[in-house]
Every structure is written in C-alpha cells, then in structure tokens.
Amino acid sequence: MGYVLYYTNQCPFNAKYIPVIENIAKEKSIKFKSVHLQNKEDAQNAPTPITTYALFLDGNYITNEQMNDKRFLKLLEK
C-alpha cells in the first residue's frame, strides 16, 4: 500500500527526480516504493503498459507524468 512507482531508464530525467521524490516521501513519512524495471521481463510483468514511468497509490493508477519535487508535493496535498 502507499505510493508505488514503476520506472525504466528510458527517460533520462528519472535518474534525477526519483531520488528527489523518494526523499520527500521519507521526510514526510509517506509509504513510497520505487521499482526499477531493468529488463524486458520486468516490464512485461509490471502492472502497467506504461513502463517508462507509472505512479500508483494503494494499487490505483495515478499518472505517467514525470514528478519533480513541486509536482509531487502538490499531489500529496490532494
């Protein structure tokens, strides 16, 4: 439960922003797990057809839009 992010290295911004949102979640004591899909099998077994970046909350799909710190904080306010 909580936030789960599935992602690949396909988007170069993931390397920059995923640690940022992981740190925000940790600071705010929010359950957050990132799952780095590293090969074809990982992607085929992911719960989403959008494997470059897919964010879920409690098993429900939220978005495939890249989150930066401001966007993630805004999402947390909802």
mmCIF file as gemmi writes it, N, C-alpha and C atoms, coordinates in Angstrom:
data_model
loop_
_atom_site.group_PDB
_atom_site.id
_atom_site.type_symbol
_atom_site.label_atom_id
_atom_site.label_alt_id
_atom_site.label_comp_id
_atom_site.label_asym_id
_atom_site.label_entity_id
_atom_site.label_seq_id
_atom_site.pdbx_PDB_ins_code
_atom_site.Cartn_x
_atom_site.Cartn_y
_atom_site.Cartn_z
_atom_site.occupancy
_atom_site.B_iso_or_equiv
_atom_site.pdbx_formal_charge
_atom_site.auth_seq_id
_atom_site.auth_asym_id
_atom_site.pdbx_PDB_model_num
ATOM 1 N N . MET Axp A 1 ? 0.853 -1.182 0 1 0 ? 1 A 1
ATOM 2 C CA . MET Axp A 1 ? 0 0 0 1 0 ? 1 A 1
ATOM 3 C C . MET Axp A 1 ? 0.896 1.241 0 1 0 ? 1 A 1
ATOM 4 N N . GLY Axp A 2 ? 0.296 2.362 -0.242 1 0 ? 2 A 1
ATOM 5 C CA . GLY Axp A 2 ? 1.053 3.592 -0.368 1 0 ? 2 A 1
ATOM 6 C C . GLY Axp A 2 ? 1.374 3.856 -1.832 1 0 ? 2 A 1
ATOM 7 N N . TYR Axp A 3 ? 2.349 4.685 -2.062 1 0 ? 3 A 1
ATOM 8 C CA . TYR Axp A 3 ? 2.767 5.025 -3.42 1 0 ? 3 A 1
ATOM 9 C C . TYR Axp A 3 ? 3.757 3.983 -3.928 1 0 ? 3 A 1
ATOM 10 N N . VAL Axp A 4 ? 3.552 3.562 -5.168 1 0 ? 4 A 1
ATOM 11 C CA . VAL Axp A 4 ? 4.489 2.668 -5.839 1 0 ? 4 A 1
ATOM 12 C C . VAL Axp A 4 ? 4.752 3.249 -7.217 1 0 ? 4 A 1
ATOM 13 N N . LEU Axp A 5 ? 6.021 3.39 -7.536 1 0 ? 5 A 1
ATOM 14 C CA . LEU Axp A 5 ? 6.434 3.947 -8.813 1 0 ? 5 A 1
ATOM 15 C C . LEU Axp A 5 ? 7.206 2.892 -9.601 1 0 ? 5 A 1
ATOM 16 N N . TYR Axp A 6 ? 6.736 2.607 -10.8 1 0 ? 6 A 1
ATOM 17 C CA . TYR Axp A 6 ? 7.439 1.714 -11.72 1 0 ? 6 A 1
ATOM 18 C C . TYR Axp A 6 ? 8.107 2.593 -12.764 1 0 ? 6 A 1
ATOM 19 N N . TYR Axp A 7 ? 9.383 2.325 -13.043 1 0 ? 7 A 1
ATOM 20 C CA . TYR Axp A 7 ? 10.093 3.168 -13.994 1 0 ? 7 A 1
ATOM 21 C C . TYR Axp A 7 ? 11.232 2.411 -14.669 1 0 ? 7 A 1
ATOM 22 N N . THR Axp A 8 ? 11.677 2.956 -15.792 1 0 ? 8 A 1
ATOM 23 C CA . THR Axp A 8 ? 12.835 2.431 -16.515 1 0 ? 8 A 1
ATOM 24 C C . THR Axp A 8 ? 13.848 3.558 -16.702 1 0 ? 8 A 1
ATOM 25 N N . ASN Axp A 9 ? 14.966 3.219 -17.308 1 0 ? 9 A 1
ATOM 26 C CA . ASN Axp A 9 ? 15.979 4.227 -17.629 1 0 ? 9 A 1
ATOM 27 C C . ASN Axp A 9 ? 15.696 4.913 -18.96 1 0 ? 9 A 1
ATOM 28 N N . GLN Axp A 10 ? 14.583 4.599 -19.583 1 0 ? 10 A 1
ATOM 29 C CA . GLN Axp A 10 ? 14.263 5.172 -20.889 1 0 ? 10 A 1
ATOM 30 C C . GLN Axp A 10 ? 14.212 6.699 -20.832 1 0 ? 10 A 1
ATOM 31 N N . CYS Axp A 11 ? 13.697 7.238 -19.744 1 0 ? 11 A 1
ATOM 32 C CA . CYS Axp A 11 ? 13.64 8.691 -19.579 1 0 ? 11 A 1
ATOM 33 C C . CYS Axp A 11 ? 14.848 9.133 -18.757 1 0 ? 11 A 1
ATOM 34 N N . PRO Axp A 12 ? 15.687 10.007 -19.296 1 0 ? 12 A 1
ATOM 35 C CA . PRO Axp A 12 ? 16.889 10.424 -18.556 1 0 ? 12 A 1
ATOM 36 C C . PRO Axp A 12 ? 16.584 11.224 -17.289 1 0 ? 12 A 1
ATOM 37 N N . PHE Axp A 13 ? 15.402 11.808 -17.194 1 0 ? 13 A 1
ATOM 38 C CA . PHE Axp A 13 ? 15.049 12.602 -16.014 1 0 ? 13 A 1
ATOM 39 C C . PHE Axp A 13 ? 14.749 11.733 -14.794 1 0 ? 13 A 1
ATOM 40 N N . ASN Axp A 14 ? 14.461 10.451 -15.01 1 0 ? 14 A 1
ATOM 41 C CA . ASN Axp A 14 ? 14.181 9.57 -13.874 1 0 ? 14 A 1
ATOM 42 C C . ASN Axp A 14 ? 15.359 9.509 -12.912 1 0 ? 14 A 1
ATOM 43 N N . ALA Axp A 15 ? 16.562 9.488 -13.434 1 0 ? 15 A 1
ATOM 44 C CA . ALA Axp A 15 ? 17.754 9.41 -12.577 1 0 ? 15 A 1
ATOM 45 C C . ALA Axp A 15 ? 17.855 10.615 -11.641 1 0 ? 15 A 1
ATOM 46 N N . LYS Axp A 16 ? 17.363 11.751 -12.091 1 0 ? 16 A 1
ATOM 47 C CA . LYS Axp A 16 ? 17.425 12.965 -11.276 1 0 ? 16 A 1
ATOM 48 C C . LYS Axp A 16 ? 16.262 13.056 -10.288 1 0 ? 16 A 1
ATOM 49 N N . TYR Axp A 17 ? 15.042 12.81 -10.763 1 0 ? 17 A 1
ATOM 50 C CA . TYR Axp A 17 ? 13.866 13.116 -9.959 1 0 ? 17 A 1
ATOM 51 C C . TYR Axp A 17 ? 13.375 11.995 -9.055 1 0 ? 17 A 1
ATOM 52 N N . ILE Axp A 18 ? 13.67 10.754 -9.364 1 0 ? 18 A 1
ATOM 53 C CA . ILE Axp A 18 ? 13.187 9.685 -8.493 1 0 ? 18 A 1
ATOM 54 C C . ILE Axp A 18 ? 13.814 9.775 -7.098 1 0 ? 18 A 1
ATOM 55 N N . PRO Axp A 19 ? 15.128 9.982 -6.983 1 0 ? 19 A 1
ATOM 56 C CA . PRO Axp A 19 ? 15.67 10.166 -5.621 1 0 ? 19 A 1
ATOM 57 C C . PRO Axp A 19 ? 15.069 11.378 -4.901 1 0 ? 19 A 1
ATOM 58 N N . VAL Axp A 20 ? 14.717 12.406 -5.637 1 0 ? 20 A 1
ATOM 59 C CA . VAL Axp A 20 ? 14.111 13.601 -5.032 1 0 ? 20 A 1
ATOM 60 C C . VAL Axp A 20 ? 12.771 13.251 -4.398 1 0 ? 20 A 1
ATOM 61 N N . ILE Axp A 21 ? 11.902 12.556 -5.145 1 0 ? 21 A 1
ATOM 62 C CA . ILE Axp A 21 ? 10.588 12.246 -4.57 1 0 ? 21 A 1
ATOM 63 C C . ILE Axp A 21 ? 10.687 11.14 -3.514 1 0 ? 21 A 1
ATOM 64 N N . GLU Axp A 22 ? 11.672 10.251 -3.636 1 0 ? 22 A 1
ATOM 65 C CA . GLU Axp A 22 ? 11.895 9.265 -2.569 1 0 ? 22 A 1
ATOM 66 C C . GLU Axp A 22 ? 12.246 9.976 -1.265 1 0 ? 22 A 1
ATOM 67 N N . ASN Axp A 23 ? 13.087 10.988 -1.342 1 0 ? 23 A 1
ATOM 68 C CA . ASN Axp A 23 ? 13.481 11.739 -0.147 1 0 ? 23 A 1
ATOM 69 C C . ASN Axp A 23 ? 12.316 12.518 0.443 1 0 ? 23 A 1
ATOM 70 N N . ILE Axp A 24 ? 11.486 13.098 -0.404 1 0 ? 24 A 1
ATOM 71 C CA . ILE Axp A 24 ? 10.318 13.827 0.088 1 0 ? 24 A 1
ATOM 72 C C . ILE Axp A 24 ? 9.392 12.87 0.832 1 0 ? 24 A 1
ATOM 73 N N . ALA Axp A 25 ? 9.132 11.717 0.238 1 0 ? 25 A 1
ATOM 74 C CA . ALA Axp A 25 ? 8.26 10.731 0.879 1 0 ? 25 A 1
ATOM 75 C C . ALA Axp A 25 ? 8.843 10.293 2.226 1 0 ? 25 A 1
ATOM 76 N N . LYS Axp A 26 ? 10.14 10.082 2.274 1 0 ? 26 A 1
ATOM 77 C CA . LYS Axp A 26 ? 10.794 9.665 3.517 1 0 ? 26 A 1
ATOM 78 C C . LYS Axp A 26 ? 10.675 10.752 4.581 1 0 ? 26 A 1
ATOM 79 N N . GLU Axp A 27 ? 10.934 12.008 4.191 1 0 ? 27 A 1
ATOM 80 C CA . GLU Axp A 27 ? 10.844 13.129 5.137 1 0 ? 27 A 1
ATOM 81 C C . GLU Axp A 27 ? 9.439 13.288 5.697 1 0 ? 27 A 1
ATOM 82 N N . LYS Axp A 28 ? 8.431 12.988 4.873 1 0 ? 28 A 1
ATOM 83 C CA . LYS Axp A 28 ? 7.045 13.158 5.293 1 0 ? 28 A 1
ATOM 84 C C . LYS Axp A 28 ? 6.423 11.868 5.822 1 0 ? 28 A 1
ATOM 85 N N . SER Axp A 29 ? 7.253 10.83 5.992 1 0 ? 29 A 1
ATOM 86 C CA . SER Axp A 29 ? 6.8 9.524 6.498 1 0 ? 29 A 1
ATOM 87 C C . SER Axp A 29 ? 5.65 8.952 5.663 1 0 ? 29 A 1
ATOM 88 N N . ILE Axp A 30 ? 5.791 9.05 4.36 1 0 ? 30 A 1
ATOM 89 C CA . ILE Axp A 30 ? 4.791 8.525 3.43 1 0 ? 30 A 1
ATOM 90 C C . ILE Axp A 30 ? 5.326 7.224 2.849 1 0 ? 30 A 1
ATOM 91 N N . LYS Axp A 31 ? 4.469 6.205 2.818 1 0 ? 31 A 1
ATOM 92 C CA . LYS Axp A 31 ? 4.884 4.939 2.226 1 0 ? 31 A 1
ATOM 93 C C . LYS Axp A 31 ? 5.139 5.143 0.737 1 0 ? 31 A 1
ATOM 94 N N . PHE Axp A 32 ? 6.351 4.828 0.314 1 0 ? 32 A 1
ATOM 95 C CA . PHE Axp A 32 ? 6.74 5.015 -1.083 1 0 ? 32 A 1
ATOM 96 C C . PHE Axp A 32 ? 7.735 3.938 -1.463 1 0 ? 32 A 1
ATOM 97 N N . LYS Axp A 33 ? 7.479 3.302 -2.574 1 0 ? 33 A 1
ATOM 98 C CA . LYS Axp A 33 ? 8.387 2.272 -3.079 1 0 ? 33 A 1
ATOM 99 C C . LYS Axp A 33 ? 8.618 2.53 -4.556 1 0 ? 33 A 1
ATOM 100 N N . SER Axp A 34 ? 9.865 2.537 -4.961 1 0 ? 34 A 1
ATOM 101 C CA . SER Axp A 34 ? 10.162 2.662 -6.395 1 0 ? 34 A 1
ATOM 102 C C . SER Axp A 34 ? 10.658 1.315 -6.902 1 0 ? 34 A 1
ATOM 103 N N . VAL Axp A 35 ? 10.161 0.945 -8.077 1 0 ? 35 A 1
ATOM 104 C CA . VAL Axp A 35 ? 10.509 -0.33 -8.695 1 0 ? 35 A 1
ATOM 105 C C . VAL Axp A 35 ? 11.176 -0.035 -10.027 1 0 ? 35 A 1
ATOM 106 N N . HIS Axp A 36 ? 12.473 -0.297 -10.079 1 0 ? 36 A 1
ATOM 107 C CA . HIS Axp A 36 ? 13.25 -0.046 -11.293 1 0 ? 36 A 1
ATOM 108 C C . HIS Axp A 36 ? 13.129 -1.263 -12.208 1 0 ? 36 A 1
ATOM 109 N N . LEU Axp A 37 ? 12.45 -1.083 -13.323 1 0 ? 37 A 1
ATOM 110 C CA . LEU Axp A 37 ? 12.294 -2.155 -14.305 1 0 ? 37 A 1
ATOM 111 C C . LEU Axp A 37 ? 13.548 -2.178 -15.166 1 0 ? 37 A 1
ATOM 112 N N . GLN Axp A 38 ? 14.308 -3.251 -15.064 1 0 ? 38 A 1
ATOM 113 C CA . GLN Axp A 38 ? 15.625 -3.269 -15.683 1 0 ? 38 A 1
ATOM 114 C C . GLN Axp A 38 ? 15.738 -4.119 -16.942 1 0 ? 38 A 1
ATOM 115 N N . ASN Axp A 39 ? 14.706 -4.903 -17.247 1 0 ? 39 A 1
ATOM 116 C CA . ASN Axp A 39 ? 14.785 -5.729 -18.446 1 0 ? 39 A 1
ATOM 117 C C . ASN Axp A 39 ? 13.39 -5.975 -19.008 1 0 ? 39 A 1
ATOM 118 N N . LYS Axp A 40 ? 13.35 -6.658 -20.119 1 0 ? 40 A 1
ATOM 119 C CA . LYS Axp A 40 ? 12.085 -6.908 -20.815 1 0 ? 40 A 1
ATOM 120 C C . LYS Axp A 40 ? 11.113 -7.69 -19.935 1 0 ? 40 A 1
ATOM 121 N N . GLU Axp A 41 ? 11.613 -8.662 -19.215 1 0 ? 41 A 1
ATOM 122 C CA . GLU Axp A 41 ? 10.741 -9.474 -18.364 1 0 ? 41 A 1
ATOM 123 C C . GLU Axp A 41 ? 10.12 -8.643 -17.243 1 0 ? 41 A 1
ATOM 124 N N . ASP Axp A 42 ? 10.918 -7.76 -16.641 1 0 ? 42 A 1
ATOM 125 C CA . ASP Axp A 42 ? 10.379 -6.864 -15.608 1 0 ? 42 A 1
ATOM 126 C C . ASP Axp A 42 ? 9.244 -6.018 -16.181 1 0 ? 42 A 1
ATOM 127 N N . ALA Axp A 43 ? 9.467 -5.463 -17.347 1 0 ? 43 A 1
ATOM 128 C CA . ALA Axp A 43 ? 8.459 -4.606 -17.978 1 0 ? 43 A 1
ATOM 129 C C . ALA Axp A 43 ? 7.203 -5.399 -18.332 1 0 ? 43 A 1
ATOM 130 N N . GLN Axp A 44 ? 7.376 -6.601 -18.83 1 0 ? 44 A 1
ATOM 131 C CA . GLN Axp A 44 ? 6.221 -7.415 -19.203 1 0 ? 44 A 1
ATOM 132 C C . GLN Axp A 44 ? 5.406 -7.85 -17.989 1 0 ? 44 A 1
ATOM 133 N N . ASN Axp A 45 ? 6.042 -7.945 -16.835 1 0 ? 45 A 1
ATOM 134 C CA . ASN Axp A 45 ? 5.346 -8.361 -15.615 1 0 ? 45 A 1
ATOM 135 C C . ASN Axp A 45 ? 4.857 -7.194 -14.767 1 0 ? 45 A 1
ATOM 136 N N . ALA Axp A 46 ? 5.116 -5.982 -15.209 1 0 ? 46 A 1
ATOM 137 C CA . ALA Axp A 46 ? 4.663 -4.8 -14.466 1 0 ? 46 A 1
ATOM 138 C C . ALA Axp A 46 ? 3.141 -4.676 -14.59 1 0 ? 46 A 1
ATOM 139 N N . PRO Axp A 47 ? 2.497 -4.06 -13.597 1 0 ? 47 A 1
ATOM 140 C CA . PRO Axp A 47 ? 1.032 -3.936 -13.627 1 0 ? 47 A 1
ATOM 141 C C . PRO Axp A 47 ? 0.535 -2.789 -14.516 1 0 ? 47 A 1
ATOM 142 N N . THR Axp A 48 ? 1.369 -2.335 -15.405 1 0 ? 48 A 1
ATOM 143 C CA . THR Axp A 48 ? 1.002 -1.218 -16.271 1 0 ? 48 A 1
ATOM 144 C C . THR Axp A 48 ? 1.646 -1.383 -17.642 1 0 ? 48 A 1
ATOM 145 N N . PRO Axp A 49 ? 0.965 -0.96 -18.7 1 0 ? 49 A 1
ATOM 146 C CA . PRO Axp A 49 ? 1.592 -0.993 -20.02 1 0 ? 49 A 1
ATOM 147 C C . PRO Axp A 49 ? 2.561 0.173 -20.228 1 0 ? 49 A 1
ATOM 148 N N . ILE Axp A 50 ? 2.491 1.164 -19.344 1 0 ? 50 A 1
ATOM 149 C CA . ILE Axp A 50 ? 3.359 2.341 -19.425 1 0 ? 50 A 1
ATOM 150 C C . ILE Axp A 50 ? 4.502 2.118 -18.443 1 0 ? 50 A 1
ATOM 151 N N . THR Axp A 51 ? 5.609 1.625 -18.933 1 0 ? 51 A 1
ATOM 152 C CA . THR Axp A 51 ? 6.682 1.234 -18.016 1 0 ? 51 A 1
ATOM 153 C C . THR Axp A 51 ? 7.778 2.284 -17.87 1 0 ? 51 A 1
ATOM 154 N N . THR Axp A 52 ? 7.766 3.315 -18.684 1 0 ? 52 A 1
ATOM 155 C CA . THR Axp A 52 ? 8.779 4.361 -18.537 1 0 ? 52 A 1
ATOM 156 C C . THR Axp A 52 ? 8.626 5.056 -17.192 1 0 ? 52 A 1
ATOM 157 N N . TYR Axp A 53 ? 7.367 5.284 -16.786 1 0 ? 53 A 1
ATOM 158 C CA . TYR Axp A 53 ? 7.08 5.96 -15.527 1 0 ? 53 A 1
ATOM 159 C C . TYR Axp A 53 ? 5.598 5.765 -15.238 1 0 ? 53 A 1
ATOM 160 N N . ALA Axp A 54 ? 5.278 5.079 -14.176 1 0 ? 54 A 1
ATOM 161 C CA . ALA Axp A 54 ? 3.879 4.877 -13.806 1 0 ? 54 A 1
ATOM 162 C C . ALA Axp A 54 ? 3.766 4.914 -12.284 1 0 ? 54 A 1
ATOM 163 N N . LEU Axp A 55 ? 2.978 5.847 -11.784 1 0 ? 55 A 1
ATOM 164 C CA . LEU Axp A 55 ? 2.816 6.04 -10.346 1 0 ? 55 A 1
ATOM 165 C C . LEU Axp A 55 ? 1.442 5.534 -9.905 1 0 ? 55 A 1
ATOM 166 N N . PHE Axp A 56 ? 1.444 4.74 -8.838 1 0 ? 56 A 1
ATOM 167 C CA . PHE Axp A 56 ? 0.221 4.178 -8.276 1 0 ? 56 A 1
ATOM 168 C C . PHE Axp A 56 ? 0.098 4.604 -6.815 1 0 ? 56 A 1
ATOM 169 N N . LEU Axp A 57 ? -1.14 4.67 -6.334 1 0 ? 57 A 1
ATOM 170 C CA . LEU Axp A 57 ? -1.408 4.896 -4.917 1 0 ? 57 A 1
ATOM 171 C C . LEU Axp A 57 ? -2.397 3.839 -4.466 1 0 ? 57 A 1
ATOM 172 N N . ASP Axp A 58 ? -1.999 3.04 -3.504 1 0 ? 58 A 1
ATOM 173 C CA . ASP Axp A 58 ? -2.83 1.955 -2.975 1 0 ? 58 A 1
ATOM 174 C C . ASP Axp A 58 ? -3.368 1.057 -4.089 1 0 ? 58 A 1
ATOM 175 N N . GLY Axp A 59 ? -2.523 0.79 -5.077 1 0 ? 59 A 1
ATOM 176 C CA . GLY Axp A 59 ? -2.892 -0.101 -6.169 1 0 ? 59 A 1
ATOM 177 C C . GLY Axp A 59 ? -3.665 0.555 -7.299 1 0 ? 59 A 1
ATOM 178 N N . ASN Axp A 60 ? -3.971 1.835 -7.159 1 0 ? 60 A 1
ATOM 179 C CA . ASN Axp A 60 ? -4.713 2.561 -8.191 1 0 ? 60 A 1
ATOM 180 C C . ASN Axp A 60 ? -3.765 3.447 -8.988 1 0 ? 60 A 1
ATOM 181 N N . TYR Axp A 61 ? -3.87 3.356 -10.303 1 0 ? 61 A 1
ATOM 182 C CA . TYR Axp A 61 ? -3.032 4.156 -11.2 1 0 ? 61 A 1
ATOM 183 C C . TYR Axp A 61 ? -3.32 5.641 -10.995 1 0 ? 61 A 1
ATOM 184 N N . ILE Axp A 62 ? -2.262 6.437 -10.893 1 0 ? 62 A 1
ATOM 185 C CA . ILE Axp A 62 ? -2.416 7.889 -10.744 1 0 ? 62 A 1
ATOM 186 C C . ILE Axp A 62 ? -1.987 8.608 -12.016 1 0 ? 62 A 1
ATOM 187 N N . THR Axp A 63 ? -0.74 8.379 -12.444 1 0 ? 63 A 1
ATOM 188 C CA . THR Axp A 63 ? -0.229 9.142 -13.583 1 0 ? 63 A 1
ATOM 189 C C . THR Axp A 63 ? 1.023 8.501 -14.16 1 0 ? 63 A 1
ATOM 190 N N . ASN Axp A 64 ? 1.308 8.898 -15.398 1 0 ? 64 A 1
ATOM 191 C CA . ASN Axp A 64 ? 2.589 8.549 -16.01 1 0 ? 64 A 1
ATOM 192 C C . ASN Axp A 64 ? 3.41 9.809 -16.255 1 0 ? 64 A 1
ATOM 193 N N . GLU Axp A 65 ? 2.95 10.928 -15.707 1 0 ? 65 A 1
ATOM 194 C CA . GLU Axp A 65 ? 3.684 12.184 -15.836 1 0 ? 65 A 1
ATOM 195 C C . GLU Axp A 65 ? 4.842 12.216 -14.846 1 0 ? 65 A 1
ATOM 196 N N . GLN Axp A 66 ? 5.979 12.645 -15.328 1 0 ? 66 A 1
ATOM 197 C CA . GLN Axp A 66 ? 7.185 12.747 -14.503 1 0 ? 66 A 1
ATOM 198 C C . GLN Axp A 66 ? 6.926 13.688 -13.325 1 0 ? 66 A 1
ATOM 199 N N . MET Axp A 67 ? 7.258 13.255 -12.129 1 0 ? 67 A 1
ATOM 200 C CA . MET Axp A 67 ? 7.099 14.072 -10.933 1 0 ? 67 A 1
ATOM 201 C C . MET Axp A 67 ? 8.428 14.729 -10.569 1 0 ? 67 A 1
ATOM 202 N N . ASN Axp A 68 ? 8.391 16.045 -10.373 1 0 ? 68 A 1
ATOM 203 C CA . ASN Axp A 68 ? 9.525 16.721 -9.754 1 0 ? 68 A 1
ATOM 204 C C . ASN Axp A 68 ? 9.095 17.05 -8.327 1 0 ? 68 A 1
ATOM 205 N N . ASP Axp A 69 ? 9.915 17.728 -7.58 1 0 ? 69 A 1
ATOM 206 C CA . ASP Axp A 69 ? 9.579 17.99 -6.184 1 0 ? 69 A 1
ATOM 207 C C . ASP Axp A 69 ? 8.283 18.787 -6.034 1 0 ? 69 A 1
ATOM 208 N N . LYS Axp A 70 ? 8.117 19.835 -6.805 1 0 ? 70 A 1
ATOM 209 C CA . LYS Axp A 70 ? 6.921 20.678 -6.683 1 0 ? 70 A 1
ATOM 210 C C . LYS Axp A 70 ? 5.658 19.922 -7.082 1 0 ? 70 A 1
ATOM 211 N N . ARG Axp A 71 ? 5.734 19.177 -8.149 1 0 ? 71 A 1
ATOM 212 C CA . ARG Axp A 71 ? 4.56 18.43 -8.618 1 0 ? 71 A 1
ATOM 213 C C . ARG Axp A 71 ? 4.186 17.33 -7.622 1 0 ? 71 A 1
ATOM 214 N N . PHE Axp A 72 ? 5.18 16.667 -7.055 1 0 ? 72 A 1
ATOM 215 C CA . PHE Axp A 72 ? 4.9 15.612 -6.085 1 0 ? 72 A 1
ATOM 216 C C . PHE Axp A 72 ? 4.301 16.187 -4.809 1 0 ? 72 A 1
ATOM 217 N N . LEU Axp A 73 ? 4.839 17.303 -4.338 1 0 ? 73 A 1
ATOM 218 C CA . LEU Axp A 73 ? 4.273 17.948 -3.146 1 0 ? 73 A 1
ATOM 219 C C . LEU Axp A 73 ? 2.827 18.384 -3.379 1 0 ? 73 A 1
ATOM 220 N N . LYS Axp A 74 ? 2.54 18.878 -4.564 1 0 ? 74 A 1
ATOM 221 C CA . LYS Axp A 74 ? 1.174 19.27 -4.898 1 0 ? 74 A 1
ATOM 222 C C . LYS Axp A 74 ? 0.255 18.05 -4.898 1 0 ? 74 A 1
ATOM 223 N N . LEU Axp A 75 ? 0.732 16.923 -5.426 1 0 ? 75 A 1
ATOM 224 C CA . LEU Axp A 75 ? -0.037 15.685 -5.424 1 0 ? 75 A 1
ATOM 225 C C . LEU Axp A 75 ? -0.323 15.239 -3.991 1 0 ? 75 A 1
ATOM 226 N N . LEU Axp A 76 ? 0.64 15.371 -3.111 1 0 ? 76 A 1
ATOM 227 C CA . LEU Axp A 76 ? 0.467 14.957 -1.725 1 0 ? 76 A 1
ATOM 228 C C . LEU Axp A 76 ? -0.57 15.803 -0.999 1 0 ? 76 A 1
ATOM 229 N N . GLU Axp A 77 ? -0.771 17.032 -1.428 1 0 ? 77 A 1
ATOM 230 C CA . GLU Axp A 77 ? -1.741 17.925 -0.792 1 0 ? 77 A 1
ATOM 231 C C . GLU Axp A 77 ? -3.175 17.503 -1.064 1 0 ? 77 A 1
ATOM 232 N N . LYS Axp A 78 ? -3.388 16.763 -2.139 1 0 ? 78 A 1
ATOM 233 C CA . LYS Axp A 78 ? -4.761 16.366 -2.514 1 0 ? 78 A 1
ATOM 234 C C . LYS Axp A 78 ? -5.347 15.353 -1.569 1 0 ? 78 A 1
